[in-house]
């Protein structure tokens, strides 16, 4: 049981999961100094009424996904497997009641793991789930099969409700049912008294999964209608001895209308069921004309007006396919890397030109979209925060305890007062800068001003420093 793996994140804004075993999660809760520091600071700020600073510590503390494992992100499409573990979250408890509640939780044979939350006034419980072999599988195929996901999600939610109701009755408290989302993250917190029972009994709930009805593809419908009219005007019909020609011409037109190849191929396979040729091969050949993709509009006049505007989920899926987005918390600007390699040199500011280009691309290949809706999604929690200073400091090697790097930097300045004063004040300023960057409650009272004649590289030195 301790070898089961989870997706671990550096904080709630992190989007690149690492793999961690249950034993590693347990070790972090009991002993990890970073988790301990975030826990102590969160509780201190909360006791002082500084909610903003307390929330920052909570969001920066490592967290993990309880129910599912991710690969390459933390959205539904990044799910690569299920853990067969569920979560019970109980908050806003009287601290005096915690010992008795924990005693009952520890004594119950279903409790896999339990610890006190970062607030010190809540309890997290992990439990095992028993399931059929075709649901909650340890590994799932990519891309995610929607029906298989829905079956597993239904199994997970039914078991979640069963387990949460069980513990609510056992403890006489309310459980947080918002945790029923399988992709929900669970924050770590320092608790050396964490309880773990590898032989915990699993919960099992019987459920008949519901299969979601596929959404109507208005754009594909418009494209097919327009293509049929075009072929009819050319005198091309789907009749004996012309099946291959008709299907091939349809493939070329759907490519020029900007219809996704997989969607177009699936439509053709379901439509031309009496044709015994290689429809998928024909469409692959048609879609090799990449320079023609999306060069024609599939509009059919009044039918276009009935097509619904793209919703948030559709816009998010489109943006995920365009590049990697982030919000620079230092500059307040949004940035994008269209290569999706996440190399620093590839990120650039999302300006009006880029927003307009994204809108134009989506208008060609997806549903109708308002540019204001596209911009609203770009400037929402969909885009993760990014702190360049945090990334820089996280990438530094541990200090050797001897080298005076700030002193070496100060020695590149030649001041009238001499090197000692320069070292002293530069160090005070830099230390204040770092503290202010990572703690909003800290104000740097030092201001660095370089005064001197022109052409002595004052601006150059500061620019290189930043």
N, C-alpha and C positions, 0 to 999 in steps of 0.2 A: 504493500500500500504506500510506503514511503517513497517508492520510486516513481509514482505517478507524476507526470509533468504538467505544469501550468504555464500560462503566458504571463510574464512579469514585466511591468512597466516602471520606469524611473519616477513617474508621477502621472497625474491624471491627464496632463497635456501631451504626454509622450505617445507617439504613434508607431514606434518600432519595438515590438515585443521581443524579449529574450526568453529562453526556456529555463525553467527552474523546477526542480523536483519538490515534492511536498516536504521532504526533510530539509531542503534549503529554505523553504518558506518558514518552517518552524524555527530554524536557526536564526533567521533574520528577525522574527518577532521576539525571540528570547534574548538575542545577543548583539544584533547588528548596531554599531554605534550611530550610523546615520538615521536609522529608524528611531532609535532612542532619543537623539537630539531633536528631531522633528516633533516627537511626542511631547517632550518636556517643554519645548518652545511654544507649541500649540496650546498646551494647558496653561502656561504662564500668561500668554497674551489674552487668552479667554478670561482668565481670572482678573486681568486688568481692564477688561471691557474693550480691548482692541480687536474687534471682530475681523477687520481686514487682514491684519497680520496673522491672526489665528487661522483664517481660511487659507492664507498663502502657505503656511506650514503644512496644513492638511493636504492641499492640492499638490505640494511638492514631495510629499512622502511616497515612497514606493507603493505600488498597488498591483493586484493580480486579478486575472479573470478566473472566476470560480468554475463556471459551467462549461465554457468552451475554450479551445486553444486557437490562437490566431497565427497567421503567417503573413508578414508584410504590411500589417495595419491592424486596425481594431474595429472595422465595420463588419457587417454581416457577410459581405462577400469575401472577407479575409479568413473566415472560419475554416480551420483545417482538421478539426476533430473535437470530440466531446470528452469530458473528464469523468462523467458519471458521479459528479459531486455537486451538491446544491448548497444554498446559503439561507440562513435565517439571520436577520438583522433586527436587533432590538435597541432602540435609542430612548433618550430622555428619561432615564431611570433615576430614582433617588439613590445616591451613592451608598446610603446606609442599607439599602435592600440588596445590593450586589452580592455580598457573601452568601446569603441564603439562596438566591437565584442560581448562582454558580454551583452551589452544592447540589441542587436538584439536577442541573444540566450535566454535571460530571457523573452523577449516579445513574443517568439514563443510558441504557445500552445502545441507543441510536446515535449518540454524540460521537462524531469522528474527531472533531477538534473544536475548541472554544477558547476565546481570549477577549480581553477588555478592549474596547475601541479607543481611538486616539483622544476622544473627549474625556475618557475616564468615567463616563456615565452611560455607557452602552455595552452591549455584548454581541459578539459575532459567533455563530455556530455553523460548522460545516457538517454535512451528513452525506452518506452514500446513497446512491439510487440504483435500484435493480430494474432492468428493462429487457425488452425483447432484443434478439440479436440484430434485427434490422433497424433499430433506433439507437440514438446516442452512441454511435460508433466512434471508436478511438481515433480513427482516421477517416476523412471523407475526401471524395474526389474534388478536383478543381477543374472547371468552374463549379460552384456549388449547385447541386441539384435541388431545385426549389421544392419539389414534392418530398424528397427525402428529408430536407431541412424542416419542412412543416410537420412531418411525422415526428421527428425528434423534438422539435419545439413543443408540440402538443404533449408529448410524453414528459418533457422537462417541466412544463407549467403545471400539469396535473399533479406530478410528484411534489413540486414546490408548494402548491396549495395544501396538499395533504400534510407535508412535514411542518409547514408554518402553522397550520391549525393545530397540529399535535403539540408543538411547543407552546403555543399561546394558551392552550388548555392546561398544560403541565405547569406553566409558570404563573398563569393568571395575569398576563400582560399582553399588549398588542404588538404584533410583529409588523415590520415595514414591508407591505405587499408590493411596493414599487420595485423591489428586487426581483420580481418575476421575469424581467427581461434577461434572457440568457447571456447577453453580451455585457451585462453590468459588471463594473469593476469593483473590487473589494480592497479598501485601503488597509495597509499594515499599520500596526501600532506596537510600541514596546510593551511586552508583558512577559516577564520571566516566569510567571505562574501558569503559562499556557498549558492546557490539558490536551492530550492526544491519545486516542484509543484506536490502534490499527485494526482491531477486531470488531469495530462497531457494526451493528445490524443495519441493513439497508432498508429504505422505504421503497414501496412499490405501489404505483397507482395504475389502474386499468383505464385505458383511454382509446377512443376511436378517432384517429387523426382526421382532420378536415383538409381536403385538398383545395388550395386557393384557385379560384377561377382566374385564368390568364386575362390580363388586361387587354382590351381591344387596341390594336395597332392601327391608329387612324392614318398615319403617314404611309404605311404599307398599303392600306386599302386605297388611298388616293393614287399612289403610284401605279398599282395594278389597274385601276379604272382608266387612268390616262394612257397606260401602255396598251391596253386592249383597244381603246379608241384609235390610237396611232397605228396599230397593226391592222385594224379593220380598214382604216383609210388607205393603207398600203396594199390592201387586197390579200393580206396574210391571215389565214384562218386555221383553227386547230381541227384538222380533218385528216383522214387517212392519207398517207404518203407525204404529209406536211408536218407531222408531229415534231420531228427533230428540228426542222427549220423554225417552227413557231416557238418552241421552248428556248432555242438559242437566241432568237431575236428578243424574246421576253427578258432573258438574262441580261443581254446588252443594255436594254432600256432601264431595267431596275438598277443596274450599276450606274448608269448616267443620272438616274434620279436620286442617287445617294443612299439607296437602301442597303442596310447591313447585309453582308454576304450570307451569314448564317440564317438570318430572318428570311431572306429571299429564297434560299435553298429549301428551308423547311416548308415555306408556303408552296413552292413548286412540287415538292414530294407529296404534300397532302392534296394538291389540286390535280395533278396529272397522274393519278393512281393507275390508269390503264396503260401507261407507257412503260415498256420494259427495258428502255435504254438507261444509260448512266446519267441521270439528271444532275446529281451532285458534280460529276465530272464536267458536264456541259457548263454549269454555272461557275465552276472554278476557272474554266477557260475564259468565260465572259468577264470575270472580275480581275483577270490579269491586265486588263486595260485600265490601270490605276490612274492614268492621266485624265481619263474621262469620268472618273467617279465624282458624282455630285455636280456635274456641269449643267444639268437641266433641272428645272423646277417641276415637281410632280403635281402642281396645283390643279384642281378641277373646278375652279370657280366657286360656286356657292357651297359646295361640300367643305371647302377649306374653312369657312366661317364656323362650321359646327365642331371643328376640331378643338378640344379643350387646351387651355394653356398648360405648359409644362409645370408640374408641381415641384416642391422642394426636393423630394427624393430623386426625381428624374434629373433635375439640374445637378444635384450632388453626384449622381452616377456619371453624368457627362463630364463634369470637372475632374473626377477621379481618373478618367481616361485621357485627359489632356496633359496633366503634369502634376507635380508635387507643389502644394501651396503651404505657406506659413505666414504668420504675422510677427513681424519684428517688434518686440515689446519695447525696444529702446527707441527706435525711430517712429514707431506707430504705423509703419507702412506694411502693406501686404506684398509678398514676393512669390514668384513662381519659377519653377525649374521644369521646362518643357521636356527635357531629356529624361526626367524621373530617376536620374542617377544620384541625386542628393549631394552633388559636389558643390562646394561653396561658390566656385567661379561661375556656375551655371545659373544661379538664382538672379533674378532681376525684378525690379519694382513692377507691380501690377498697376500700370497707368491707364488712361482712357483708351489709348490705342489698343492695348492688350484686351481690355474689357470688351471693346467694340469687335475685336477679332474673334473672341470667344463667342460672343453673341451671334456673329455671322456664321461661324462654324456650326453652332448648335441649330441655327435656323435652317441650315442646309441638310443636316443629317438627323435631326430629331424633331420633336413636336414644336409647336409654336411656343415662343418664349419671349417674355418682356425683358428688356435689358435692365430694368430696375429690379426685377426679381433675381436676375443673374447676379447683379451687384450686391443685393441684400444677402444672398447665400455666401458670396465671397467674403463678406464682411461680418460673418456670423461665427458661432462656435464650431462650425464645420471646419474652419481653418485653425489648426493648432498654433498655440503661441510658441515663439522661438526667441530665446535670449542669447545673442551672440557671445556675450561675456560669460554666461553660464557654460556654453559649449566650450569656450576657450579654456576656462578654469578646469572643467571636467577632464579636458584632454591633457592637462599638465602632468608631468611626472612628479612623484612625491619629492618634497624639498629634502635635500641632503643634510639640512641642519647647519650648514657652514657657509655656503656660497651666498654672498650678499648681492643679489641681482639688482635690487633697487639702488644700491651703492654704485654698481657698475654703470647703471643707466645715468645716475647723477654725475658720474665722472665725464660723461660726454658733454656736459654743460660747463662752461668756463665763466664763473660769476665773479663779480667784484668782491663779494663777501668771503669768497674762498670755498673750498670743497666741503668743509664740515657743515656749514649752514645750509648749503645746497642739498646735501644728503638728508639732513634733519627735516627740512620743510618739504622736500619731494616725497619722503617716506610718509609724513603725516598726511599729505594730500592724497597719495595713492591708496593708503590704508582706508582713509575716509571714503574714497570713491568706491572701493570694493565693498565696504560695509553698506553704503547707500544702495548699491546695485542689487544686493541680495536681501535687504531688509528695508521695507518702505518706511518704517518708523525711524530710521536713522537719517539724519541730515548732516551732510558734509560741511563743516564750518570753515574749511580751508579752501582758498581760491589761489590757483597757480597763475601768476602773471609774469611774463618775461619782458623786461624793459631794457631797451638798448637801441643803438643806432640802426638804420636800415641796412639791409643786405648782410645781416649777421645770422641768417637762417633760423630766426625764432619761429616763424610760421612753419617752415619745413620740418623743424624738430617736433613741433606739436602734431602736425599732420601725420608724421611717421609713427608717433606714439599711439595715435588713435587708429 
